[in-house]
Amino acid sequence: MSSNREGGTGLRLTDEQNAVVKHPGSACVVACAGAGKTATLVEYAKARPDSRILYIVYNRSARIEATAKFKRQGLNHVCVETAHSLAYREMISSKGFHIHASGNLKPQDVLEWYETLPKFSNELNKLIFARHVVSLVNLFCNSREQRVHHIDYVKSVKEPSAKYFANRYLDNIEDAAESILQRMWDGILPITHDAYLKKFQLQSPVLPYTHVLTDEGQDSNPSWLDVFLRQPAIRVIVGDSHQSIYGYRGAIDSLNMVDFPRFTLTGSFRFGSHIAKKAMEAIRLKELLGVPVTGFRIQGLGPGKRREKTERAVLARSNLGLISHAIEAVCNKGKKCAYEGEIQNYTFMSDGTNLYDILNLYVGKPERIRDDFIRKFESYESLVQYQKEVEDRELGMVVDLISTYSTGLFGFIREIREKAVGKDQAEVILSTCHKSKGAEFDDVTLGSDFINGEKIVKLLAAAQARPPKPFDLQTVLEEVNLLYVAITRSRRLLDIPFPIWSEGRV
């Protein structure tokens, strides 16, 4: 069969792809990794030249890539947007709003913008309160709900002491969240990206398109999903439930929330049968968790034409794993390394906090801390306590890094950043699994920090012990999805330094 790479080459489509192209109404398309979904949607658009088509993709880089592919085919009746870029154009552009400098609400903002803080006995509780307000704002903005108090915030908090705090101050937390959001929407405060998307959803917009297509449906923003489902247009949602890896951000798998006719794209043009087999093996780990995966299938139909230069990548599960690989490769072996998403993304947190600021708190040098929020902590121990109380996943990774490398991290990070090179010069590309989403490489090596059958068995045993350790099924399922995503980034060679299943189980 002819190779059918992403992007719409005019080559013969599979029967599965043709079924999607010819379907006249709304549809849910379940597409495995590398299944040529963009090629399918290009042909879908070609078959409807008189339509006005909106195609929503996950992020800016995907938007740039998809726009180029549709333009190369002369499909000027297709508008490619992200949910945020669409909302920005409708809500913010030329209307006098100011975008938040970091794009996201920070605890420091809450302390500066909300004047009626509860009277706390210590500074740490103020910081914890501010972080709860941020969490509630994010949860609401990424929901389908109409009012802040419609969110069951306490239920979303898992750690017992954090749940107690949230329940005790819930009215204050809700009031602060509502106050800050309303002032953003009124143009008084700088508005965040999620806040203007939420405002867009709350206005129940009817979009001027005959067809609305949504990609990466397994990681939908619930706010956008509400807009999507309300459209009178023909709607097509595309994705792969097994690639859902952003649940911790509030994303939902909307593929199972629509009642459209379902289609499948099971043939991957990215890799051959050997990688397809490993991907299937990874997904079957869900059976250990009592989740059936019958009917799931990937056919390895690739890989396509060889590239001029082989791209080799090491993918880690976490920032800790990524930094560990970078230290080994750069500092110990002298390799030239590039980083998916740039090295700065691994030394700064998403709210703009520099890893060096936390390190300076760790070594007791507060005068060197630039971040106003980090400067409020009396000690590194109070920061660790804060992290546990508010369940800050990202900060937890930084704490793990410092626990592993201590003050040596100063020099390691400096050397890694100074010696980073572009992809065209790199011997190897380093990335976390999340940052590699949507990418592909010729040769892929996985880090040892991914889940596997042995780790799942231990987690299940610990959950049944006395006393039992907390066990979150959705979190573990997402870990399996991360393993699947990492495996399916490879086009040709795949090195997994651990058995996917326990010995004797395949």
C-alpha positions, 0 to 999 in steps of 0.5 A: 500500500502507498505511504500516506504521511501527515499533511495530505499528499494526494496519495491513496487513502485507506478505507478507514480514512475514506469513510471519514472523508465521505461521512456527511454529518458530525463524527467522532474519529478515534485515530492512533498515533501517526494515523495520518489524521491531518491527511484525512482532514485535508481530504475532508476539506477538499471534498467540501470546497464550498464550506466554511471550515474551522479547525481547532488544534491543541497549541500554537506550533500545531496551528502553524504546521496545520495552516501551512499544510492546508495552504499548500493544498490551496484550501483557503476555506479552512481557518486553523485556530487554537481555542485560545487564539479564536477567543483572543480574536473575538474577546481581546484583540483591539478591545483595550485589554491587557494580557497578564505578563506570564499568561497565568494567574500566580499566587503573588497576584492574589496577595496583591489584588485581593484586599480582604484576605482572612486574618491568618496567624502566619505568613505560610497560611496566606501563601497557601490561601493564595495558591488555593485561589489560583487552583479554583480560578484555573479549575473554573476557567477550564470547566463547563460551569457557569459560576465559580460556586458551581465547582465542587472545589473541596472534592478536587483537593486530595491531600487531607490537610489541604482539604481541611484548609480548603473547606474551612476557607471555602467562602473566602476562596470562592469570593477571591476567585470571583472578584479577581475574574470579574475585574479581569473581565472588566478590564481592571486587572490584566487578563489571563489566557484561560480567563478570556477563553472562559469569558468567550464560552460564557457568552455562548458564541455561535461561530460563522462556520458550516463545519467545526473540527476539533483535534486532540479531543482526548485532551480537550479544554472543557470550556472549549468543548462546551462551545464546540458542542453548542454549534449548529454546524457539522462537528467532527472531533478527532483524537486518541483516548490512549494519548490523554496526558493532561488530566492534571491540568483539568483536560478531559477526554471528550471522545467519550462524551459525544454521541456522534457516529464513531470512526477509527483510524488504526493504521500508523504511517509513522512506524512499523509493526515492531513499534506497533506491537510495543505500543499495544503491549503498553496499552494492555497494562490497563488490564492490570487496573481492571480497564478492558482494552478489547478492540484496541488495535494499531497496524504499523504501516510505516515508516516512510522515506528516510530522512537526510539526518537521523534524529535521536531522542531520549524521552523522560517521564518527568523534569527530574528524569530529563535533567538527570539525563542531561547531566549524564549526557552533557556534564559527564559525557560531553554530548551535544544536546538539544531540548524539545521546547528549549532548555529554559522550559525545564529550568523555569516553572510555568508561572515564570519562577526560576529554579535558581530562586528556589535553590537560593532559598534552599541554601539560605541566600534570600538576598539572591531571590528575584521572585516576589512569591518565593521571597515570602517563604521564611525557609526552604522547609516552609516551601516544602510544607507549602508544596505538600499542603497545596499539592503543587505537582510542578513544585514537587518536581523541583523539590525532588530535583533538589533532593537528588542533586542538592547544591550541585544543581547550580553548576549542572544547570549552568553547564546544561544551559551554556552547552545547549545547541540547536537540533541541527547540531545535536547528537541527541534531543532530550525531552519530557514525554509531555513536551514531545507530544506531537513530535516524532524521531527516528530513534527513541530511547526511553528513560527509566522513570516511566510506569510498567507492569511491575510498578503497577503491581506494587502500587496495587499491593500498597493500596491494599496494605494496612495502612493503605497508600492512596491510589488514584486510578485516573492518575495511573491510567494517565501514566500508562498513556504517557508510556504509550505516547513515548513509545509512539514518538519513534519512527524506526528504532526503540530502546526501552530499558525495562520490561513493559510487563513483569517478567513472564507476562507479555 
